[in-house]
Amino acid sequence: MRVSKVINNNMVAVAGDGGKETLLRGLGIGFGKKRGDEVDEAKVEQRYVLQDENLIRRFNDLPIDIDASIIDVCFDVVAAIKRECPREVSDSLYLLLTDHVYNLVERIQMGITFDNSVLWNLKAVYPEEYEVARHAVATLQSRLPYAIEDSEASFVTLHIVNAEMRGNMHETYQLTTYIEDIRDIVESNLGIEFDGDDYSVNRFLVHLRFLFSRLGTSGAEELDVDDDLASMIGERYPRARDVADKIATYIEASTGHKLSREEGLYLLVHLVQIFRSGLPSG
């Protein structure tokens, strides 16, 4: 294998199998190397294959003078995220996080700050990813000599979710907006406030997240639904039924997709589980 790009003393890029860009990491693997030099394969400790053409392009656009410490800590942080995250995370996060932290450091040095308050709801919508992101930010704070705010965990959460879904940042923002709007519908119509630590609330938010990911998928089948059960639950908890109907209307208006009877029933059951203790039955 021959070097196509030297990242730093401990990382180089090569053209891997099938022409796919591959990052090789290992102590001193890039020291004294230049494009076209043979790689010392004995020094290879980790390999990262960049499958996506857009990802390769973004990698090649990274400044060649990027601080090696930023790359090293970001790759270590992503390795930890992949271990801690409950869902599979794409290798795209290695470059996405490196790019993000590089730009973050530049903003800090220039005295530019962003208002992260617009992302406050991510902790509720993606509690598991947010917790992993908090650990990631703590590592960045401990290993980089910059004043990185705790609130940076919201941006890292977005990148984690984006890498999980194999989507893009716009889709992640859109999904978060949908879920937050539904949360507002529930809270305003039932006069309650979500408790972010409540297990049923978290299950409901996760259900919404994957409900949106399933909408419009080809080959989805309408499964058998016990109409008597749905009617019984709706009659016993009319307020939950009304809220479920409003959510279904909102989803159809926002996405153009009508909820299946099965999804409607699941939605109602989740609402009842959350609010049963304080919800009048008549």
N, C-alpha and C positions, 0 to 999 in steps of 0.2 A: 504494500500500500504506500502511496505517495501523498505527501501533504498538499492539500489544495488551498488551505488558509491556516495561518498560525493565530490562535485566539490569545493565548498567553503561554507562559512557561509550562503550564500543566494541562493545556488543552489545544488540540488541533482538529481541523476538519479534513476529511478525505472523501473521495468518491467511492462509496461502498458498493455492495452487490446490486446489480441492476441500475447502477448510476445514481442511486439514492445518496444524498448527502449524509454523512455519518460523522458525529462528533466523538472524538476519542479523548478520554480524560485519564491522566496518570501523572505521578510525580516526575517532573522534568521532561515530559514527553515532547514539549515544544521548545525546550531550551536550545538556542543556537540553530533552530531549524528555519528553513525558508521554503517557499512554494517549490514543489518538485522533489524535495528531499524524501528519502525513504524513512518510513516510520519504524521506530524501535518497538516491535510488537510486544516485547517482554515488559514494556512499561505500561501497557494498556490495562487500566483497572476497570473502566466503565465505558460503555458504548451507548450512544443515543442516535437512533436512526430517524431522520427527518423525512416523513412520508409525503407530506403535503407540499406541493409546489409553492403555494403562497407562504408557507412557513419557511421554506428554504430562501425565498426572496427576502423575507423579513430578517432572517439570520444574516444574509449577506449585506444587508443594509446597516447592521449594527456597526457603530464606529470602531475602527481598528484600535483606537487609543483608549477604549473603555477600561476602567480600572479593573485589574485582575481580581481584586478582592470582592468586587461586586458580583462578577461571574461565579466565583467560587462559592460565596455564601448563598447566592440564588439557587445554584444547582444542589447544594446541600439542603436548602429549605424545601425545594420541590421534592427531593427524595423523601424527606420527612412527611410532606403532605401526602404523597402517594402511599406511604405506610399507614398514616392516620386516617385518611379519608374513607368513609364507609362505602363509597362507590369508586369504580375505576376512573382514573384521571389520565387524560391523554398526555403524551410526551410533549405536546405543544406548549404545556405550561412552563417547561424549562426556558423557552425563549420568550414567552409572553411575560413571565415574571421578571426576567433579566432586563427586558426592554422597559418594563414599567419602573423598576427600581432605578435604572440608569436615568430615566427622565425625572423621577422623583428627586434624586440627588441633585440633578441640575436645577430643579425648581427651588430646592432648599438653598442651594448656593446663591441663587439669584434673588432670594427673599420672596418667592412667589408661593402662595398657599391657596389651596382649594377648600371650599366649604363642603365638608363631608356630611353635613346634616341631612342633605337630600337622600342619603343612603341609609338613614337610621333603621329603616324597616328590614334591611337584609338580615339582621340578627334574628328577627322573628320568622322570616320566610325561609331562611337557610340556617337554622341553628347549629347543625353539625359542621357545616362548612365554615361558619363564622368562628366556631371554637377552634378549628384547625388553623384558620387564618390568624387568630390571636396568637397562637403559639409561633406561627411563622414570623409575625411582626416582632415578637419578643426576641427571636433569634437575630433578625435584622438589626434591631436596636442594640443588641449586645455585641455584634461583630462589626458594625459599621460606625465610623466616627461622625455620624450626622444626627440631628435632632428629628428623628422619625416619630411622628405622633401615633398614639394608640389607635386613633380613628382610622389609620391607614388599613386596619383590618377589614373595613368595608370594601375597599377597592380590591384587596387580595381575595376576599370572598367572591366578588364578581368574576375574577379570573379563574378561580377554582371551579365555580359553577359552569363557566363558559367551557373550560377544559373537560368537565364531566359530560356536558351535553353535546360536545363536538359542534357547537354552534358558533355564534359570534356575539360580540358585546351588545349589539342592538337587540338581538333576540332575547338576551338575558335581561336587559332593561325592560323590554316589553312584557316579558313573563312576570317580572317583579311588579310592574304596574298593574297587570291583571289581578294578581293575587292580592295586592294591597287594596284595590278597588272592592274586591269581594269581601275582604276583611271589614272595610268601611260599611258595606251593605249589612253585614251581620251585626256589627256593633250598633249602628244607628237604628236598625229595625227592632232589635231586641233590648236595647238600652243597657248593654253590658260592655265590658272592656276585656279584651283578650289578655290572658295571663301567659306570658311567653314561656313560663316554666311548667305550664300544665301539659301533661302527656297527651290528652285528647286534642288540645289545641294544636300541638306540634304534629300529631298524626293527620289532622285536618289539613294543615298547611302543606305537608308532604303530599297528601292525596291530591290537592289542587295542582301542585307542581307537575305531577305525572299525568294528571287528567289533561292538562294543556298539551303535554308532549304527545299524548295519544290522539288528540283531536285531528281529524282529517287524514289519519293514516290509512293507507290502502289495505283492503282485505279485512278491515275490522268487522266483526260479526255481532249482530244483536243477539245477546244471550237470553235465555228464558228468565223472566222475572215473575215472581209471585205477586200478582196484582192484588190479591187479598191482603197480603202482608203490607204492601205499599199503602193500600187504602187504610188499613188499621192504624199504621204508624201516623199517617197524615191526619186521621180523625182524632187520634189521641194527643197529637202535638201540632195543632193547626198553625201556630205561629212559626214553628220550624218548617212546616210545609210551605207556608207563604214565603219565607225567606229563601228556601230552596228554589221555589218558582222564580223569584226575582233574580237569583244568581243564574239560573238557566237562561232567563231572558237576556241578562247582561252578556253572558258568554256568546249567545247566538248573535247579538247585535255587534259585539266587538270583534268576533272572529269569523262570523258567517257559518259556524258549525252548530248544529242542533245537538243537544245532549241526548244520548240514547236513554231508554227507559232504565237500563241497568245503572248507568252513571247517575241518573236522577235519584234512584233509590239509595245508592251509596252515599250521595251527597246529603240526603235527608238523614240517613243513619248517623253520619258523622256529626251533623248539627245536633241531633238529639243526644248523642253521647256527651257532647260538650256542655250543653245547657240543661240537661234533664233535671238536675237538682234544683234549679231555680226557675224552671219553665212551667207555667200553669198548663194543666192538661185539658182545659176546656176553653 
